[in-house]
Amino acid sequence: MARQKLLASSEEATRYQREWFAELREAVAGGEPLALVNADAPQEIFRAMGIPYVVNQWWASVVAAKQRTGEYLRTLREYGYPDYSEQYSATSLASAFTEVADPPWGGLPRPSIVLGETTGDTSRKVFDIWDEQDGIAYYPLESAAADTVPVNWWDLMPEQWEAAVGTPRLDLMVSELEGLVRFLETTTGRVFRESRFREVMALVNEQEEWNRRTRDLIARTRPVPLRVDDSISSVMIPQWHRGTVWARDAAKRFHDEVAERVAAGEAACPDERVRLMWIGRGLWYDMDFYRHFEERHGAVFVWSMYLAIAADGYIRYGDDPMRALAARFAAFSDQLYRPPWSTEWYLKEARLHQVDGVVHLVGEDARSGWFITEALERAGIPVFELRADNVDQRTYDLTAVRAEIDAWLTTRVTTKAPK
């Protein structure tokens, strides 16, 4: 049964996304180009050039929320590909071969362009398979590393991003983005105009400034005015439309609605006794998880990376828009997953949001997950490591997981939480 959305901004965002996707399917059927892009890719260039795109991980979340991921993974297996690796990024690949019966939202239109960063051998292979399909071209972006890492990158990124990311990484990313522009102009016939690109970049900064205000408002309010699952549509759907007036205004509507709830004293969990942080991608097939522990423990999830990274990870000011865009994405994965970028940021956010415990969804790369858990535990914040894939239900035992977290809350968290 679908849960009623708490926020009008969430209802509006979902309605907008459905209408947009229906129009997109019609446009692609009529001959429009379509790009499939990863979440951590520079979508702003496509926005500036008027090239429609679908975010790969957004589509995987829709499929998982509809409990259909298993069918897509089965298709991959039937065509000789693994169904147990990079499921979040590989779900859409099944549509390159055949669409499942009665697919969610009418199914994923066939892209003509795919764009992704080569963050690992497996993800690169997923996109190489797309590239092998007739009529589909892949443009890869490198994943560079830095010799020095600023632990307070969130303070530096808006204005001092050159120092935070490093000139060599930015030089590489700028050259690749310029190559992407040439590739798209050649492939689609669309023209890149810097004046339009500047407009897009300005709108993104405005949108993320609203998200920053909202993040800060939620962090300092007790009891919290909304749970993380209440906010995801209000945050992430506008994120996939970054660089539009609608997305900027949607972020403001979200902020204003949260501010109204705070002013009215409305709480997600009036009996809030424990504040929890969720680290990792959304658990799309079990969104009720985020509410399950409220009645027994007064435990409410007040933080997820989606609003927080919107607040800290996107704002870039500067006179050179292409270099500013490079600064937005050259270290994006670092901010979320690679220590000390990630560990220091999660610790900062945990303290800002006054959390009592953390549930950490640890994915395939358990090495980076260990550093995050260790940093939080060392700071006196209990962590429960949930080892599961966020879209593949085969990796998740609902009853066992909830029982284990119940026990963890009782033995490690509620005894430390304020009464």
Steps between C-alpha positions, in 0.01 A plus 500: 500500500637841404565732791345845497765764444551740786603800289313676221838568337557125482161442338571777250845367416369148442217629279745710300736206452224273371381761250856575393580132447185442293591798279859372477384160377293668230788725395744209473245299301483799267875500438643717779841394633515363852792472738525257790733659754635397837398695808853632550538621139492865380138516388518880473657477153203298373267752662674792328487325162136394530582128484252291703650258750396237753708441812607137515464461877165681508361241261641218715330651807164508318538136399594400856216698657260309274659171618609419142881492526506121501348486151759738360786310662357175367513649150869579544562143613312359202721703266815368664588788731543499880193582706690545827735792433434877473125433508420869553680601181425185300120482543437724200736295283239224479284738294770503232409139421127474571247679719319311772126446472293798616807702602488780761396836357472347152864394485834667438531653152803384306785749541728608220773626737627369833727693734675376811815537703737204504499457878588130481552207268144373534328832436717553193397159366130583546541805278718314251208260448271797431759620249486166316127542425390636161441873498642567848822691566686515832704797619719406801633736763814420697504460878812674629637508855663773707834499686376740767153510649341791686306362795268804500421484130140608559621843613730540199285370214269799431779751432839331549440188298831525312686453828262229620503281187843582359606653169611176327163331563313805379717530188420138412128540565475823301666337200259208522198729528613697198533169320149407614364820349665423164374142519142613567505764230621242248264227618180702539544812288418714805712810565665588830458868594699636793235762578242225553751294697560792737124524559486131587790524742348804674167322544673196650677717758170665595333160536772359721507812719133426579595140577774621732253716692262205529775266620606745769141558611433128540831445681431749778131411556395258774282308457582472130224639272522214248666163446755438230253296291256792509756723332660283232258584216507869593880498479597250233245555225600867475864386509443305178362820346785723618546815297129564442279766651260226612772323699619822663144590597429145621796523738361827636151348543656212692687739727194714563286197581757371749526848656121508541507163677774620733313822579183302572685254725411203278715192554555180305515310829363706792642244744850540351758354738767378260634672189645269235714554194473286187828471308477352154267488204126483550356162596253531216316169542433558873422869551288413803826409672557866589181510712511157655691587818300802611224339707724277712810717531393853405779467241468718192733526201593867469782478242577348163764597248253633245416835658841527665705455182267742321586753770876444511600330175367709209536874561780644284559868431752641252550683172587186301181287486666197339769487765238549772307204359818293499543591867148378570571148375875435503487395867133411533551132583774595745258712699264209553718193508875559537673583826591748631262700280203284597590417859548860608182612325282228654639582842430871448144426387436260790596769748306769316182288508552393864472130413515224759576213262570413137368224274763454231408315180827343395518410134745301291801710595511413871848655531380861483203402718735385774669842518165678533379268775831523683503882495147522641554235767823669607300818551260314729216458247369138483479355149296207369642365173225372271656286228258490211456631148262793486299374199549121510260350752675164488769651723254617767306312769241752623404316818857422603629851426228671699549265794875564499452876493241476778761326713771751405276792590418343835855406599716771342294808414200564722710467813711794375224715351368798698187426706 
